[in-house]
Amino acid sequence: MIVTTTPQLDGKTISRYLGIASGEAILGANVVRDFMASITDIVGGRSAAYEEELRSARNIAINEMVEEAKQLGANAVVGVDLDYETIGQSMLMVSACGTAVYIE
């Protein structure tokens, strides 16, 4: 499955547009991770714990989008957009959305 943020694929012809495919992931950060991240925020630097949560949520959302695209009969997803949102104080939502297509 080809997944791209571009609206088309160089050298490929999109023969069918099959609809929107999307995936979401909502993850909670645990108390220890929150505490360690707050210390990192105070002393400066990157928060590896939250970076890992972001990567994990992004991968889950993309994988769900790909599975939905496959169910539509697609072999590619174009125009993919990733959105990141916080819900409350310790929940993270990542959504992936694109157009499921069949390419020749």
BALOBA-1460 file (C-alpha; in Angstrom, 3 decimals):
// residues 104
<rec num="1" residu="m" x="0.000" y="0.000" z="0.000"/>
<rec num="2" residu="i" x="1.436" y="3.349" z="-1.044"/>
<rec num="3" residu="v" x="0.677" y="6.140" z="1.446"/>
<rec num="4" residu="t" x="1.599" y="9.696" z="0.545"/>
<rec num="5" residu="t" x="0.793" y="13.264" z="1.496"/>
<rec num="6" residu="t" x="0.857" y="14.322" z="-2.158"/>
<rec num="7" residu="p" x="-2.403" y="14.422" z="-4.161"/>
<rec num="8" residu="q" x="-1.046" y="12.180" z="-6.931"/>
<rec num="9" residu="l" x="1.800" y="9.777" z="-7.657"/>
<rec num="10" residu="d" x="4.441" y="10.538" z="-10.267"/>
<rec num="11" residu="g" x="4.442" y="7.955" z="-13.022"/>
<rec num="12" residu="k" x="1.216" y="6.342" z="-11.812"/>
<rec num="13" residu="t" x="-2.335" y="6.795" z="-13.007"/>
<rec num="14" residu="i" x="-5.179" y="6.922" z="-10.521"/>
<rec num="15" residu="s" x="-7.960" y="4.955" z="-12.180"/>
<rec num="16" residu="r" x="-10.514" y="5.079" z="-9.348"/>
<rec num="17" residu="y" x="-11.178" y="7.296" z="-6.356"/>
<rec num="18" residu="l" x="-12.751" y="5.081" z="-3.713"/>
<rec num="19" residu="g" x="-13.515" y="7.528" z="-0.915"/>
<rec num="20" residu="i" x="-12.065" y="8.867" z="2.283"/>
<rec num="21" residu="a" x="-10.114" y="6.539" z="4.549"/>
<rec num="22" residu="s" x="-9.304" y="7.534" z="8.101"/>
<rec num="23" residu="g" x="-7.848" y="6.220" z="11.310"/>
<rec num="24" residu="e" x="-7.666" y="7.570" z="14.827"/>
<rec num="25" residu="a" x="-5.713" y="6.794" z="17.952"/>
<rec num="26" residu="i" x="-6.384" y="8.152" z="21.420"/>
<rec num="27" residu="l" x="-3.752" y="7.370" z="23.978"/>
<rec num="28" residu="g" x="-3.373" y="8.315" z="27.615"/>
<rec num="29" residu="a" x="-0.029" y="9.079" z="29.210"/>
<rec num="30" residu="n" x="0.515" y="7.462" z="32.583"/>
<rec num="31" residu="v" x="1.318" y="9.326" z="35.796"/>
<rec num="32" residu="v" x="5.040" y="8.406" z="35.912"/>
<rec num="33" residu="r" x="5.507" y="9.536" z="32.325"/>
<rec num="34" residu="d" x="3.658" y="12.806" z="33.084"/>
<rec num="35" residu="f" x="5.884" y="13.404" z="36.103"/>
<rec num="36" residu="m" x="9.100" y="12.721" z="34.146"/>
<rec num="37" residu="a" x="7.914" y="14.940" z="31.300"/>
<rec num="38" residu="s" x="7.199" y="17.785" z="33.726"/>
<rec num="39" residu="i" x="10.752" y="17.517" z="35.087"/>
<rec num="40" residu="t" x="12.106" y="17.605" z="31.530"/>
<rec num="41" residu="d" x="9.969" y="20.678" z="30.857"/>
<rec num="42" residu="i" x="11.424" y="22.403" z="33.944"/>
<rec num="43" residu="v" x="15.091" y="21.628" z="33.243"/>
<rec num="44" residu="g" x="14.784" y="21.794" z="29.464"/>
<rec num="45" residu="g" x="15.334" y="19.240" z="26.745"/>
<rec num="46" residu="r" x="13.176" y="16.812" z="24.858"/>
<rec num="47" residu="s" x="10.620" y="14.511" z="26.412"/>
<rec num="48" residu="a" x="11.430" y="11.052" z="25.042"/>
<rec num="49" residu="a" x="8.364" y="9.556" z="26.721"/>
<rec num="50" residu="y" x="5.964" y="11.872" z="24.894"/>
<rec num="51" residu="e" x="7.870" y="11.567" z="21.628"/>
<rec num="52" residu="e" x="7.395" y="7.794" z="21.823"/>
<rec num="53" residu="e" x="3.677" y="8.257" z="22.560"/>
<rec num="54" residu="l" x="3.372" y="10.506" z="19.490"/>
<rec num="55" residu="r" x="5.142" y="7.971" z="17.271"/>
<rec num="56" residu="s" x="2.980" y="5.146" z="18.577"/>
<rec num="57" residu="a" x="-0.275" y="7.084" z="18.107"/>
<rec num="58" residu="r" x="0.738" y="8.190" z="14.599"/>
<rec num="59" residu="n" x="1.542" y="4.606" z="13.570"/>
<rec num="60" residu="i" x="-1.762" y="3.306" z="14.949"/>
<rec num="61" residu="a" x="-3.743" y="6.005" z="13.118"/>
<rec num="62" residu="i" x="-1.938" y="5.378" z="9.810"/>
<rec num="63" residu="n" x="-2.355" y="1.602" z="10.115"/>
<rec num="64" residu="e" x="-6.106" y="1.999" z="10.775"/>
<rec num="65" residu="m" x="-6.409" y="4.313" z="7.761"/>
<rec num="66" residu="v" x="-4.592" y="1.773" z="5.559"/>
<rec num="67" residu="e" x="-6.881" y="-1.037" z="6.744"/>
<rec num="68" residu="e" x="-9.954" y="1.058" z="5.938"/>
<rec num="69" residu="a" x="-8.520" y="1.865" z="2.487"/>
<rec num="70" residu="k" x="-7.946" y="-1.854" z="1.821"/>
<rec num="71" residu="q" x="-11.578" y="-2.562" z="2.704"/>
<rec num="72" residu="l" x="-12.561" y="-0.010" z="0.059"/>
<rec num="73" residu="g" x="-10.441" y="-1.876" z="-2.528"/>
<rec num="74" residu="a" x="-7.610" y="0.652" z="-2.637"/>
<rec num="75" residu="n" x="-3.948" y="0.013" z="-3.285"/>
<rec num="76" residu="a" x="-2.859" y="3.540" z="-2.312"/>
<rec num="77" residu="v" x="-3.887" y="6.484" z="-0.149"/>
<rec num="78" residu="v" x="-3.105" y="9.979" z="-1.400"/>
<rec num="79" residu="g" x="-3.431" y="13.426" z="0.163"/>
<rec num="80" residu="v" x="-2.828" y="12.079" z="3.660"/>
<rec num="81" residu="d" x="-3.191" y="14.602" z="6.477"/>
<rec num="82" residu="l" x="-2.093" y="13.970" z="10.064"/>
<rec num="83" residu="d" x="-3.650" y="15.933" z="12.912"/>
<rec num="84" residu="y" x="-2.549" y="15.982" z="16.548"/>
<rec num="85" residu="e" x="-4.833" y="17.104" z="19.375"/>
<rec num="86" residu="t" x="-4.808" y="16.950" z="23.140"/>
<rec num="87" residu="i" x="-7.933" y="15.909" z="24.984"/>
<rec num="88" residu="g" x="-8.084" y="16.985" z="28.591"/>
<rec num="89" residu="q" x="-4.755" y="17.110" z="30.362"/>
<rec num="90" residu="s" x="-3.249" y="13.738" z="29.539"/>
<rec num="91" residu="m" x="-4.947" y="12.296" z="26.467"/>
<rec num="92" residu="l" x="-3.480" y="12.497" z="22.997"/>
<rec num="93" residu="m" x="-5.417" y="12.038" z="19.764"/>
<rec num="94" residu="v" x="-3.821" y="11.527" z="16.380"/>
<rec num="95" residu="s" x="-5.928" y="11.225" z="13.255"/>
<rec num="96" residu="a" x="-4.859" y="10.247" z="9.758"/>
<rec num="97" residu="c" x="-7.111" y="10.924" z="6.800"/>
<rec num="98" residu="g" x="-6.613" y="10.558" z="3.043"/>
<rec num="99" residu="t" x="-8.235" y="9.573" z="-0.222"/>
<rec num="100" residu="a" x="-8.296" y="5.846" z="-0.964"/>
<rec num="101" residu="v" x="-7.469" y="5.255" z="-4.627"/>
<rec num="102" residu="y" x="-6.698" y="2.457" z="-7.041"/>
<rec num="103" residu="i" x="-3.609" y="3.084" z="-9.148"/>
<rec num="104" residu="e" x="-2.564" y="1.343" z="-12.354"/>
